[in-house]
Amino acid sequence: MSLPPNPPSVPIFACYCIDFRYDALSGEFLRAIGFENSYFLATNAGAALPLNYKESCKDNGCGCHDKKREHKEKGHDKCCPGKKPLGVLQDSFVTNLSIALTLRPITTVFLLNHQDCGAIRAFLPCSGYPGVGEVKKNKEICINARILTNARDYVKKKFDNITNIPLGLIDVNGTVAEYNVSTRSWRIIYLGPGNDVNGLWFGRVKDEIVHVQCNCH
């Protein structure tokens, strides 16, 4: 599944984060690849995180749900503190997409997560997501891969008519990689304007395939 190669006659439905640092970068990316006036937009704290949050929390725990720890710390609440607020955001996403579908026969939903996401840090405390100012590129990429995969599964199950659900991850430079769930690999589909060496995809070239070894997958 990937983004349509040209602006389609039917707009796509895009979802990215509320983070003010990424609004312009995300919009610029979509315009640059030909979707300036061809997408409906929903924003969530954490972008894809609220979609299938329970499963993402479970997948990213890496031992968080160990019975001893769960007994000691009431593990599920410790590891999944965002059940209520992210549940509201999930319902909002579903409502927005449902309304958009009454307007146009959408078949593509594009989920775009971003680097250094405060919502992931806050709501997946057991995941090992890098702290503020901490750079662990592979760890962050792997966590996002699982979140995006779980979100895709949720959208597929919820909306039968959505047949294409591409998954993206944008870094601090505005560079975007698309995730292939089947091969567990990323492809650089857009090079952003920034040049921060801490960017997840810094030094990569367009169309490069990136493989990241992930644990607890």
Secondary structure as GFF3:
##gff-version 3
##sequence-region A 1 217
A	DSSP	beta_strand	12	17	.	.	.	ID=ss1
A	DSSP	alpha_helix	20	32	.	.	.	ID=ss2
A	DSSP	beta_strand	39	44	.	.	.	ID=ss3
A	DSSP	alpha_helix	53	60	.	.	.	ID=ss4
A	DSSP	alpha_helix	67	73	.	.	.	ID=ss5
A	DSSP	alpha_helix	75	79	.	.	.	ID=ss6
A	DSSP	alpha_helix	83	103	.	.	.	ID=ss7
A	DSSP	beta_strand	109	114	.	.	.	ID=ss8
A	DSSP	alpha_helix	118	123	.	.	.	ID=ss9
A	DSSP	alpha_helix	137	158	.	.	.	ID=ss10
A	DSSP	beta_strand	167	170	.	.	.	ID=ss11
A	DSSP	beta_strand	176	180	.	.	.	ID=ss12
A	DSSP	beta_strand	185	190	.	.	.	ID=ss13
A	DSSP	beta_strand	209	211	.	.	.	ID=ss14
###
